[in-house]
Amino acid sequence: MRHSFTPVFFWSRLAMLVLIAAGTAAPLAAHAGGGGMSAGETKARASNCFACHAVDHKLVGPAYQAVADRYAGKGDGTVAMLVKKIKLGGAGNWGDVPMTAHPELSDADLTEMVHWILSLHGQAAPASAASTAAAPQAAMHTYKTPDGKSVQTDVTVFTGPDQKQVTDAVFHGFEQYNSYCFRCHGGDAIGGEYAPDLRKSLAGGMSWQQFLSTAMAGREEKGMPSWAGFFEEKDIRAIYDYIKARQLELIPPGRPPSAQE
């Protein structure tokens, strides 16, 4: 895989950062009253932390409850250590996927956030939170390619057995991919000059979890930005579903037929 710094990449990254900055005021305003949340949780939700972490299940990074359980009773130095870890980023404690550095967050804000995370030790999962870990295995679907070949996938590609319309998720993935990802990975998921053909990545065994982790964490050494804080998990899942449908040759290049036509 080869990435290089190009004007296209620069302006793509700049546009992303402008959109992130423009959207920051909304979550801050939404949580200004707290809604019963602690100051630490309010600050965590107003940042991009929840792009990679959930309270009760592993996303890209560990569940906050798992962090709280690991560091419970470790002593007064734990808070300062975790504040530094969040600020500097890095990998090793929870796997090989690096955590994005957060130099823009003050030590005071990070301290409140860490105190909230550690307070989750021993707490039951929120009643409103559906644990991904407990989710049943996705159902398999059998589809026919245009040349009559049968393929199986756990991605729901079409709304019905006639395969005339793709799901809203696949169509959303098409829109997101061809608005942002195409600059490096090529339009219609065909591969580009600066980044690989993602159809081949999925065909080669890249799992959904690996796809999510790579998209959220980025690959700085290869010139790929982190999309955490810009995309939500559901957006990345839609992009994955779209690429999977392209990889299996279930939809051709171009705008896929959908209920939004």
HUURCOR-V712430 format. One record per pair of residues at least 6 apart in sequence whose C-alpha atoms are under 8 Angstrom apart, sorted by the first residue. I is the first residue (numbers start at 1). J is the second residue. Records with the same first field share a line. If there is no record, write none. Layout:
# HUURCOR-V712430
I->J, J
This chain:
# HUURCOR-V712430
1->194, 195, 196, 222
2->194, 195, 196, 222
3->194, 195, 222, 223, 224
4->194, 222, 223
5->223
8->183
9->183, 184
12->180, 183
13->225
16->230
19->230
20->229, 230
24->46, 47
27->45, 46
28->46
31->42, 45, 46
32->42
34->42
38->116
39->112, 113, 116
40->109, 110, 111, 112, 113, 114, 115, 116, 117
41->113, 116, 117
43->109, 112, 113
44->50, 113
47->229
48->228, 229
49->229
51->216, 228, 229, 231, 232, 233
52->59, 60, 61, 216, 228
53->59, 60, 61, 62, 63, 64
54->62, 63, 64
55->63, 64, 65, 125
56->63, 64, 65, 66, 125, 126, 129, 131
57->63, 64, 65, 131, 132, 133
58->132, 133
60->97, 209, 212, 213, 216
61->94, 97, 99
62->94
64->117, 120
65->117, 118, 120, 121, 122, 123
66->121
67->117, 118
68->117, 118, 119, 120, 121
69->118, 120, 121, 122
71->78, 118
72->118, 121
79->111, 114, 115
80->111
82->114
83->107, 110, 111, 114
86->99, 100, 101, 102, 110
87->101, 102, 103, 105
88->100, 101, 102, 103
89->98, 99, 100, 101, 102
90->98, 99, 100, 101
91->97, 98, 99
92->98
97->213, 214, 217
98->217
99->217
100->217, 226
138->154
139->154
140->152, 153, 154, 155
141->152, 153, 154, 155, 156
142->150, 151, 152, 153
143->150, 151, 152, 163, 250
144->150, 151, 250
145->151, 248, 249, 250
146->249, 250
151->248
155->241, 244, 245
156->167, 241
157->166, 167, 170, 241, 242, 245
158->164, 165, 166, 167
159->165, 166, 167
164->257, 258
165->256, 257, 258, 259
166->256, 257, 258, 259
167->258, 259
168->258, 259
169->238, 241, 242
170->238, 239, 241, 242, 245
171->238, 242, 256, 258
172->235, 238, 239
173->235, 236, 237, 238, 239, 240, 241, 242, 243
174->188, 238, 239, 242, 255, 256
176->235, 239
177->188, 189, 239
178->187, 188
181->187
182->188, 189, 192
183->192
184->191, 192, 193, 194, 195
185->191, 192, 193, 194, 195, 196, 197, 198
186->192, 193, 195, 197
188->253, 254
189->197, 198, 199, 243, 246
190->197, 198, 199
191->197, 198
198->243
199->243, 244, 246, 247
200->247
202->244, 247
203->247
208->237, 240
211->240
212->233, 236, 237
215->226, 227, 228, 236
216->226, 227, 228
217->225, 226, 227, 228
218->224, 225, 226, 227
219->225, 226
220->226
245->251
246->252, 253
